[in-house]
Amino acid sequence: MGDKRQRARVQGSWAKPATKASHSGAGKQPLPGSWNTGPRTYEFHQPADPVRVIPTEKVIEKAGDYEISQGPTGVSRLRLLPGFLPLEEADWMFATLLAELPWSQKTNYGVMGDAYDEPRLTCWYGELPYTYSHSKMQANPQWHPVLTTLRQSIEQEISHSFNSLLCNLYRDGKDSIAWHSDDEASLGPHPTIASLSLGDTRVFSLRKKPPPEEKGDYTYSEKLKIPLSHGTLLIMEGCTQDDWQHSVAKEYHDRGPRINLTFRTIYLEPQHSSM
Ligand SMILES: O=C(O)CCC(=O)C(=O)O
């Protein structure tokens, strides 16, 4: 990263002009656009590539609707509702869910089949199973009553219905979720995701997927940060999952536990014929 930043900033160079006179150093006028330092004359060589600026990271904190990009796939939108749950209700819900949900640590698999434990605890609710990172969460249709009530109030608020819920428990500041998009085929095209946070505040980061010519390099991508506090509801919709990635990074300082509930709609994936 440091290396890339440096490459972005060091553009062009000062060089001695390739004239015979400049080598001899005697009795010359400085060239236009050059810098005469006495015996040596330097002139500026324009950079071959245009100067590229790393976009400044933006922070979203205030309630509102945000159109975060218009392409390449379409419009990506966020809606932030801090204090969606009143404080006392959020406190009670956090304590209840922490104590009563069937939290466990899931094992995921990388592309080479390498197993790793997720750095957080999870549980899943829905009529259908959910597979991500090459590992399946079994269907669990027995919703905790608190979650059913919460789902209904979110559905009413945003006029969108959900049939599934992924619950994440970040036990402390060392728990995290890596960069990813919620773009599994089972979520359908352009999924709407409602994310409710309870407990300690953690920073939710987004970064725009780079165009193909960047070959997976996010250096010049737009970046957003959203501190998600106790009782805050965040809606991701439109093309957010197609055009952006999100993550919650580990923290350097201690953090208390945090629960994040992401309501989704899961569809039966088309069965592929073996013929
Ligand atoms: O904890 C969060 O705010 C994000 C959770 C998340 O990215 C996910 O469940 O896909």
The ligand as a Gaussian input file, in Angstrom:
#p B3LYP/6-31G(d) Opt

LIG

0 1
 O      -21.455000      -6.811000      10.831000
 C      -21.775000      -6.124000       9.886000
 O      -22.140000      -4.964000      10.000000
 C      -21.662000      -6.697000       8.479000
 C      -22.092000      -8.115000       8.351000
 C      -21.926000      -8.601000       6.955000
 O      -21.207000      -8.043000       6.175000
 C      -22.629000      -9.802000       6.499000
 O      -23.291000     -10.469000       7.287000
 O      -22.526000     -10.098000       5.293000

